[in-house]
Amino acid sequence: MQKPGSKKVFWTIWIATAVSSFFAFYIGVAWIAKSMVLPRNFLAYIIVSILFGGAASVLYLLRWKIACACYLAGIFAGFCMMYRAFSSNLSGWEDLAGLMSLFFGLLSGLFLGAVLQFGYWLWLRLHQTSSK
């Protein structure tokens, strides 16, 4: 059973994450890395941003709110690490290092969220068993 308004929150998370990720990509590449943004880059930003938003919304839909929050924090941390890599002098490797940093932050947030969500589920199961 879904709560009233959960679909609204689902779409809000998806759209907000996708739009903010798109702009974060654009700002990172165009302004921080000072690279030329091509039309195919826009398509890649849109696709990846939709995937980021979809993953966050699916976590919310599964009611894994801890995992969803950690995933969103991982996206934010990943973009911060990407910006730092873009602004450093890595002899032409800034783009690759920045994208690797982004996905490292994203996957770290997802993994941490999954571990914390499992720990919360386990705590609830043990707490229910001990109270009976």
Backbone as JSON Lines, residues from 0, in Angstrom:
{"i":0,"aa":"M","n":[0.84,-1.18,0.0],"ca":[0.0,0.0,0.0],"c":[0.88,1.24,0.0]}
{"i":1,"aa":"Q","n":[0.65,2.1,-0.94],"ca":[1.39,3.35,-1.01],"c":[0.66,4.43,-0.24]}
{"i":2,"aa":"K","n":[1.43,5.26,0.39],"ca":[0.85,6.4,1.08],"c":[0.38,7.42,0.05]}
{"i":3,"aa":"P","n":[-0.64,8.23,0.41],"ca":[-1.03,9.3,-0.51],"c":[0.12,10.27,-0.7]}
{"i":4,"aa":"G","n":[0.37,10.64,-1.94],"ca":[1.43,11.59,-2.24],"c":[2.78,10.95,-2.51]}
{"i":5,"aa":"S","n":[2.88,9.62,-2.36],"ca":[4.19,9.01,-2.57],"c":[4.62,9.07,-4.04]}
{"i":6,"aa":"K","n":[3.65,9.02,-4.96],"ca":[3.99,9.15,-6.37],"c":[4.51,10.56,-6.66]}
{"i":7,"aa":"K","n":[3.92,11.53,-5.98],"ca":[4.38,12.91,-6.15],"c":[5.82,13.05,-5.67]}
{"i":8,"aa":"V","n":[6.13,12.46,-4.53],"ca":[7.5,12.51,-4.0],"c":[8.44,11.73,-4.91]}
{"i":9,"aa":"F","n":[7.98,10.59,-5.41],"ca":[8.77,9.78,-6.34],"c":[9.2,10.61,-7.55]}
{"i":10,"aa":"W","n":[8.25,11.27,-8.19],"ca":[8.56,12.08,-9.37],"c":[9.37,13.32,-9.0]}
{"i":11,"aa":"T","n":[9.11,13.88,-7.83],"ca":[9.87,15.05,-7.4],"c":[11.34,14.7,-7.21]}
{"i":12,"aa":"I","n":[11.6,13.56,-6.57],"ca":[12.99,13.12,-6.38],"c":[13.64,12.86,-7.73]}
{"i":13,"aa":"W","n":[12.93,12.19,-8.62],"ca":[13.49,11.86,-9.93],"c":[13.83,13.12,-10.71]}
{"i":14,"aa":"I","n":[12.87,14.03,-10.82],"ca":[13.09,15.23,-11.62],"c":[14.13,16.14,-10.98]}
{"i":15,"aa":"A","n":[14.06,16.33,-9.67],"ca":[15.02,17.21,-9.0],"c":[16.45,16.67,-9.13]}
{"i":16,"aa":"T","n":[16.61,15.36,-8.97],"ca":[17.94,14.76,-9.09],"c":[18.44,14.84,-10.52]}
{"i":17,"aa":"A","n":[17.57,14.56,-11.48],"ca":[17.98,14.6,-12.88],"c":[18.36,16.01,-13.31]}
{"i":18,"aa":"V","n":[17.53,16.99,-12.95],"ca":[17.82,18.37,-13.37],"c":[19.07,18.9,-12.7]}
{"i":19,"aa":"S","n":[19.2,18.65,-11.39],"ca":[20.39,19.15,-10.69],"c":[21.65,18.44,-11.18]}
{"i":20,"aa":"S","n":[21.56,17.17,-11.5],"ca":[22.73,16.45,-12.03],"c":[23.11,16.99,-13.41]}
{"i":21,"aa":"F","n":[22.12,17.27,-14.23],"ca":[22.4,17.82,-15.56],"c":[23.15,19.15,-15.43]}
{"i":22,"aa":"F","n":[22.64,20.03,-14.59],"ca":[23.3,21.33,-14.44],"c":[24.67,21.19,-13.79]}
{"i":23,"aa":"A","n":[24.82,20.23,-12.87],"ca":[26.12,20.0,-12.25],"c":[27.13,19.51,-13.29]}
{"i":24,"aa":"F","n":[26.7,18.63,-14.19],"ca":[27.58,18.2,-15.29],"c":[27.96,19.38,-16.16]}
{"i":25,"aa":"Y","n":[26.97,20.17,-16.55],"ca":[27.23,21.29,-17.44],"c":[28.19,22.3,-16.8]}
{"i":26,"aa":"I","n":[27.93,22.65,-15.54],"ca":[28.79,23.6,-14.84],"c":[30.21,23.04,-14.72]}
{"i":27,"aa":"G","n":[30.32,21.76,-14.4],"ca":[31.63,21.15,-14.24],"c":[32.44,21.14,-15.52]}
{"i":28,"aa":"V","n":[31.8,20.77,-16.61],"ca":[32.54,20.66,-17.86],"c":[32.75,22.03,-18.5]}
{"i":29,"aa":"A","n":[31.72,22.84,-18.57],"ca":[31.82,24.12,-19.28],"c":[32.6,25.17,-18.5]}
{"i":30,"aa":"W","n":[32.36,25.27,-17.22],"ca":[32.97,26.37,-16.46],"c":[34.22,25.96,-15.7]}
{"i":31,"aa":"I","n":[34.18,24.82,-15.03],"ca":[35.33,24.44,-14.21],"c":[36.43,23.81,-15.06]}
{"i":32,"aa":"A","n":[36.07,22.84,-15.91],"ca":[37.08,22.22,-16.78],"c":[37.38,23.07,-18.0]}
{"i":33,"aa":"K","n":[36.51,24.04,-18.28],"ca":[36.67,24.94,-19.43],"c":[36.81,24.17,-20.74]}
{"i":34,"aa":"S","n":[35.99,23.14,-20.87],"ca":[35.95,22.35,-22.1],"c":[34.76,22.8,-22.94]}
{"i":35,"aa":"M","n":[34.87,22.56,-24.23],"ca":[33.77,22.89,-25.11],"c":[32.68,21.82,-24.98]}
{"i":36,"aa":"V","n":[31.44,22.25,-24.81],"ca":[30.33,21.31,-24.66],"c":[29.71,21.09,-26.03]}
{"i":37,"aa":"L","n":[29.73,19.86,-26.49],"ca":[29.2,19.48,-27.8],"c":[27.77,18.96,-27.64]}
{"i":38,"aa":"P","n":[27.0,18.91,-28.73],"ca":[25.62,18.38,-28.62],"c":[25.57,16.94,-28.11]}
{"i":39,"aa":"R","n":[26.54,16.12,-28.46],"ca":[26.54,14.74,-27.96],"c":[26.8,14.71,-26.45]}
{"i":40,"aa":"N","n":[27.52,15.73,-25.94],"ca":[27.72,15.83,-24.49],"c":[26.37,16.08,-23.79]}
{"i":41,"aa":"F","n":[25.55,16.95,-24.39],"ca":[24.24,17.22,-23.81],"c":[23.42,15.93,-23.72]}
{"i":42,"aa":"L","n":[23.46,15.12,-24.75],"ca":[22.72,13.86,-24.74],"c":[23.25,12.94,-23.64]}
{"i":43,"aa":"A","n":[24.56,12.87,-23.5],"ca":[25.15,12.04,-22.44],"c":[24.78,12.57,-21.06]}
{"i":44,"aa":"Y","n":[24.8,13.89,-20.87],"ca":[24.41,14.48,-19.58],"c":[22.96,14.14,-19.27]}
{"i":45,"aa":"I","n":[22.1,14.24,-20.27],"ca":[20.67,13.96,-20.05],"c":[20.47,12.5,-19.67]}
{"i":46,"aa":"I","n":[21.09,11.59,-20.4],"ca":[20.91,10.16,-20.12],"c":[21.43,9.79,-18.73]}
{"i":47,"aa":"V","n":[22.62,10.23,-18.4],"ca":[23.2,9.9,-17.09],"c":[22.39,10.55,-15.96]}
{"i":48,"aa":"S","n":[21.93,11.77,-16.18],"ca":[21.13,12.45,-15.16],"c":[19.81,11.74,-14.93]}
{"i":49,"aa":"I","n":[19.18,11.27,-16.0],"ca":[17.93,10.52,-15.86],"c":[18.19,9.22,-15.1]}
{"i":50,"aa":"L","n":[19.31,8.57,-15.37],"ca":[19.65,7.34,-14.64],"c":[19.89,7.62,-13.16]}
{"i":51,"aa":"F","n":[20.61,8.71,-12.85],"ca":[20.83,9.08,-11.44],"c":[19.5,9.32,-10.74]}
{"i":52,"aa":"G","n":[18.62,10.08,-11.37],"ca":[17.32,10.37,-10.79],"c":[16.46,9.13,-10.65]}
{"i":53,"aa":"G","n":[16.51,8.27,-11.66],"ca":[15.73,7.03,-11.6],"c":[16.18,6.11,-10.48]}
{"i":54,"aa":"A","n":[17.48,6.01,-10.28],"ca":[17.99,5.16,-9.19],"c":[17.56,5.7,-7.83]}
{"i":55,"aa":"A","n":[17.64,7.02,-7.66],"ca":[17.22,7.62,-6.38],"c":[15.73,7.4,-6.15]}
{"i":56,"aa":"S","n":[14.93,7.54,-7.2],"ca":[13.48,7.35,-7.06],"c":[13.12,5.9,-6.78]}
{"i":57,"aa":"V","n":[13.84,4.98,-7.38],"ca":[13.57,3.56,-7.11],"c":[13.9,3.23,-5.65]}
{"i":58,"aa":"L","n":[14.98,3.78,-5.14],"ca":[15.3,3.56,-3.73],"c":[14.19,4.11,-2.84]}
{"i":59,"aa":"Y","n":[13.65,5.28,-3.19],"ca":[12.55,5.85,-2.41],"c":[11.3,4.97,-2.55]}
{"i":60,"aa":"L","n":[11.02,4.51,-3.78],"ca":[9.84,3.69,-4.01],"c":[9.9,2.38,-3.23]}
{"i":61,"aa":"L","n":[11.09,1.83,-3.08],"ca":[11.26,0.61,-2.29],"c":[11.23,0.88,-0.79]}
{"i":62,"aa":"R","n":[11.06,2.15,-0.43],"ca":[11.02,2.61,0.96],"c":[12.36,2.41,1.65]}
{"i":63,"aa":"W","n":[13.42,2.52,0.91],"ca":[14.77,2.46,1.45],"c":[15.25,3.9,1.59]}
{"i":64,"aa":"K","n":[14.66,4.6,2.52],"ca":[14.92,6.03,2.64],"c":[16.34,6.33,3.1]}
{"i":65,"aa":"I","n":[16.9,5.48,3.93],"ca":[18.29,5.67,4.36],"c":[19.22,5.51,3.16]}
{"i":66,"aa":"A","n":[18.98,4.46,2.37],"ca":[19.81,4.23,1.18],"c":[19.63,5.37,0.17]}
{"i":67,"aa":"C","n":[18.42,5.88,0.04],"ca":[18.16,6.98,-0.88],"c":[18.92,8.23,-0.45]}
{"i":68,"aa":"A","n":[18.88,8.54,0.84],"ca":[19.58,9.72,1.35],"c":[21.09,9.58,1.17]}
{"i":69,"aa":"C","n":[21.63,8.4,1.45],"ca":[23.07,8.18,1.28],"c":[23.46,8.24,-0.19]}
{"i":70,"aa":"Y","n":[22.61,7.72,-1.06],"ca":[22.87,7.77,-2.5],"c":[22.91,9.23,-2.99]}
{"i":71,"aa":"L","n":[21.95,10.03,-2.55],"ca":[21.93,11.44,-2.93],"c":[23.15,12.17,-2.38]}
{"i":72,"aa":"A","n":[23.53,11.84,-1.15],"ca":[24.75,12.44,-0.58],"c":[25.99,11.99,-1.36]}
{"i":73,"aa":"G","n":[25.99,10.75,-1.83],"ca":[27.09,10.25,-2.65],"c":[27.18,10.96,-3.99]}
{"i":74,"aa":"I","n":[26.03,11.28,-4.58],"ca":[26.03,12.05,-5.82],"c":[26.64,13.42,-5.58]}
{"i":75,"aa":"F","n":[26.22,14.08,-4.5],"ca":[26.75,15.4,-4.17],"c":[28.26,15.33,-3.93]}
{"i":76,"aa":"A","n":[28.7,14.35,-3.13],"ca":[30.13,14.2,-2.86],"c":[30.89,13.88,-4.15]}
{"i":77,"aa":"G","n":[30.31,13.07,-5.01],"ca":[30.95,12.74,-6.28],"c":[31.14,13.95,-7.17]}
{"i":78,"aa":"F","n":[30.11,14.81,-7.23],"ca":[30.26,16.03,-8.03],"c":[31.32,16.95,-7.42]}
{"i":79,"aa":"C","n":[31.38,17.03,-6.11],"ca":[32.42,17.85,-5.48],"c":[33.81,17.31,-5.81]}
{"i":80,"aa":"M","n":[33.98,15.99,-5.75],"ca":[35.27,15.39,-6.1],"c":[35.59,15.59,-7.58]}
{"i":81,"aa":"M","n":[34.55,15.52,-8.43],"ca":[34.75,15.75,-9.86],"c":[35.21,17.18,-10.12]}
{"i":82,"aa":"Y","n":[34.59,18.14,-9.44],"ca":[35.0,19.54,-9.6],"c":[36.44,19.74,-9.15]}
{"i":83,"aa":"R","n":[36.82,19.09,-8.06],"ca":[38.19,19.22,-7.57],"c":[39.18,18.64,-8.59]}
{"i":84,"aa":"A","n":[38.83,17.51,-9.17],"ca":[39.72,16.91,-10.17],"c":[39.78,17.77,-11.44]}
{"i":85,"aa":"F","n":[38.66,18.36,-11.83],"ca":[38.65,19.21,-13.01],"c":[39.52,20.45,-12.81]}
{"i":86,"aa":"S","n":[39.56,20.96,-11.6],"ca":[40.3,22.2,-11.37],"c":[41.78,21.97,-11.08]}
{"i":87,"aa":"S","n":[42.19,20.72,-10.89],"ca":[43.6,20.45,-10.62],"c":[44.34,20.21,-11.94]}
{"i":88,"aa":"N","n":[45.65,20.29,-11.88],"ca":[46.48,20.11,-13.06],"c":[46.97,18.67,-13.09]}
{"i":89,"aa":"L","n":[46.32,17.84,-13.9],"ca":[46.68,16.43,-13.99],"c":[47.22,16.07,-15.37]}
{"i":90,"aa":"S","n":[47.77,17.03,-16.06],"ca":[48.41,16.82,-17.36],"c":[47.47,16.18,-18.38]}
{"i":91,"aa":"G","n":[46.25,16.68,-18.47],"ca":[45.32,16.19,-19.46],"c":[44.41,15.06,-19.0]}
{"i":92,"aa":"W","n":[44.61,14.58,-17.8],"ca":[43.8,13.49,-17.27],"c":[42.65,13.98,-16.39]}
{"i":93,"aa":"E","n":[42.4,15.29,-16.38],"ca":[41.39,15.86,-15.48],"c":[40.0,15.3,-15.76]}
{"i":94,"aa":"D","n":[39.64,15.14,-17.04],"ca":[38.31,14.67,-17.4],"c":[38.06,13.26,-16.89]}
{"i":95,"aa":"L","n":[39.02,12.38,-17.17],"ca":[38.86,10.99,-16.75],"c":[38.89,10.87,-15.23]}
{"i":96,"aa":"A","n":[39.81,11.56,-14.6],"ca":[39.89,11.51,-13.13],"c":[38.63,12.1,-12.5]}
{"i":97,"aa":"G","n":[38.09,13.14,-13.1],"ca":[36.87,13.74,-12.58],"c":[35.68,12.8,-12.68]}
{"i":98,"aa":"L","n":[35.53,12.14,-13.82],"ca":[34.41,11.2,-13.97],"c":[34.58,9.98,-13.06]}
{"i":99,"aa":"M","n":[35.81,9.52,-12.92],"ca":[36.04,8.39,-12.0],"c":[35.72,8.8,-10.57]}
{"i":100,"aa":"S","n":[36.05,10.03,-10.2],"ca":[35.74,10.52,-8.86],"c":[34.23,10.62,-8.65]}
{"i":101,"aa":"L","n":[33.53,11.08,-9.68],"ca":[32.06,11.18,-9.58],"c":[31.45,9.81,-9.33]}
{"i":102,"aa":"F","n":[31.84,8.83,-10.13],"ca":[31.25,7.5,-9.97],"c":[31.73,6.81,-8.7]}
{"i":103,"aa":"F","n":[32.93,7.11,-8.24],"ca":[33.39,6.58,-6.96],"c":[32.51,7.12,-5.82]}
{"i":104,"aa":"G","n":[32.24,8.42,-5.83],"ca":[31.37,9.0,-4.8],"c":[29.97,8.44,-4.88]}
{"i":105,"aa":"L","n":[29.46,8.29,-6.09],"ca":[28.11,7.75,-6.28],"c":[28.01,6.32,-5.77]}
{"i":106,"aa":"L","n":[28.94,5.48,-6.16],"ca":[28.91,4.08,-5.73],"c":[29.19,3.93,-4.23]}
{"i":107,"aa":"S","n":[30.03,4.8,-3.69],"ca":[30.28,4.77,-2.25],"c":[29.01,5.11,-1.48]}
{"i":108,"aa":"G","n":[28.29,6.12,-1.95],"ca":[27.03,6.48,-1.31],"c":[26.01,5.37,-1.42]}
{"i":109,"aa":"L","n":[25.94,4.72,-2.57],"ca":[25.0,3.62,-2.76],"c":[25.35,2.44,-1.86]}
{"i":110,"aa":"F","n":[26.63,2.1,-1.79],"ca":[27.07,0.98,-0.95],"c":[26.84,1.28,0.52]}
{"i":111,"aa":"L","n":[27.21,2.48,0.96],"ca":[27.0,2.86,2.36],"c":[25.52,2.85,2.7]}
{"i":112,"aa":"G","n":[24.71,3.36,1.78],"ca":[23.27,3.36,2.0],"c":[22.7,1.96,2.12]}
{"i":113,"aa":"A","n":[23.17,1.05,1.27],"ca":[22.7,-0.33,1.32],"c":[23.1,-1.0,2.64]}
{"i":114,"aa":"V","n":[24.33,-0.74,3.09],"ca":[24.79,-1.32,4.36],"c":[23.98,-0.76,5.53]}
{"i":115,"aa":"L","n":[23.79,0.57,5.55],"ca":[23.02,1.18,6.64],"c":[21.56,0.75,6.59]}
{"i":116,"aa":"Q","n":[21.0,0.62,5.41],"ca":[19.6,0.18,5.29],"c":[19.47,-1.26,5.78]}
{"i":117,"aa":"F","n":[20.42,-2.12,5.45],"ca":[20.39,-3.49,5.94],"c":[20.55,-3.52,7.45]}
{"i":118,"aa":"G","n":[21.45,-2.7,7.98],"ca":[21.62,-2.64,9.43],"c":[20.36,-2.17,10.13]}
{"i":119,"aa":"Y","n":[19.67,-1.2,9.55],"ca":[18.4,-0.73,10.12],"c":[17.34,-1.83,10.07]}
{"i":120,"aa":"W","n":[17.26,-2.53,8.95],"ca":[16.31,-3.64,8.83],"c":[16.62,-4.73,9.85]}
{"i":121,"aa":"L","n":[17.9,-5.05,10.0],"ca":[18.31,-6.07,10.97],"c":[17.98,-5.63,12.39]}
{"i":122,"aa":"W","n":[18.22,-4.37,12.7],"ca":[17.9,-3.84,14.03],"c":[16.39,-3.94,14.29]}
{"i":123,"aa":"L","n":[15.58,-3.61,13.29],"ca":[14.13,-3.72,13.46],"c":[13.71,-5.17,13.69]}
{"i":124,"aa":"R","n":[14.29,-6.09,12.95],"ca":[13.96,-7.52,13.11],"c":[14.35,-8.02,14.5]}
{"i":125,"aa":"L","n":[15.54,-7.67,14.95],"ca":[15.99,-8.11,16.28],"c":[15.17,-7.46,17.37]}
{"i":126,"aa":"H","n":[14.81,-6.21,17.17],"ca":[14.02,-5.49,18.17],"c":[12.61,-6.07,18.25]}
{"i":127,"aa":"Q","n":[12.01,-6.45,17.14],"ca":[10.67,-7.05,17.13],"c":[10.7,-8.42,17.78]}
{"i":128,"aa":"T","n":[11.76,-9.18,17.54],"ca":[11.88,-10.54,18.09],"c":[12.06,-10.47,19.61]}
{"i":129,"aa":"S","n":[12.85,-9.51,20.09],"ca":[13.12,-9.43,21.52],"c":[11.93,-8.88,22.29]}
{"i":130,"aa":"S","n":[11.04,-8.12,21.64],"ca":[9.91,-7.56,22.35],"c":[8.73,-8.52,22.42]}
{"i":131,"aa":"K","n":[8.77,-9.64,21.71],"ca":[7.67,-10.6,21.74],"c":[7.77,-11.56,22.87]}
